[in-house]
Amino acid sequence: MKKTNNTIRVETHVPVREVMRKNPIMIGIEATAAKAARAMCTEEVGSVIILKNTTPIGIVTEEDLACKVVAKDLKPSTVHVSDIMSTPLITVSAEKTVVDAATMMVKRKVRRLPVVDKEGKVIGIVTVRDLLTVSNELNELLNDIIEINREEIVEQGICAHCSQMSDDLKRVDNVMLCPACREEENIR
């Protein structure tokens, strides 16, 4: 959020670099599914990026392990990650916005995007959950701003709580209350 003069402007062009998780787990292409699973468990993540030499070429996710190893009743220590990884590796630039990343995820039908710098080096990973967190925070902030700026509507009528006539009824939780009942409820 940026404050300029007397107005508040919500920054909606959040760069991916601000929501990504840094230093994603990477393992070599010669590794087994068992090693990939151990790495995911140890680091409490849902994927590992697969490297050929130092170049990222694919990704193995929990879904890959479940569908391509466990569901086929294969022994994880005998299956190589090269046989189960998703490839080509779909990446997003750290300079792109979270909206760009979300659009890419939808179009490519993926839930994780490795984040690359200007040289193409993987520097992080962003997941659907990371993007939803930002979205939820923005929605909560916008709701607060709307509530703060909402005009107070004062009406005449009968208080829903005490049934007394009042010319100062205000809506509280969809119920019209008089000043005494609002005071009783600690609402101004």
Protein Blocks (a to p, Z undefined) as FASTA:
>chain_A
ZZehjbccddfbbcfklmmcehiadddfkbcfklmmmmmmmnopabdcddehjacfbdcd
fklmmmmmmmnopafklpcfklmpccddddddfkbcfklmmmmmmmnopabdcdddfkop
afbdcdfklmmmmmmmmmmmmmmmmmmmpccdddedddfklopacfbbcceehiacdfkl
mmmnopZZ
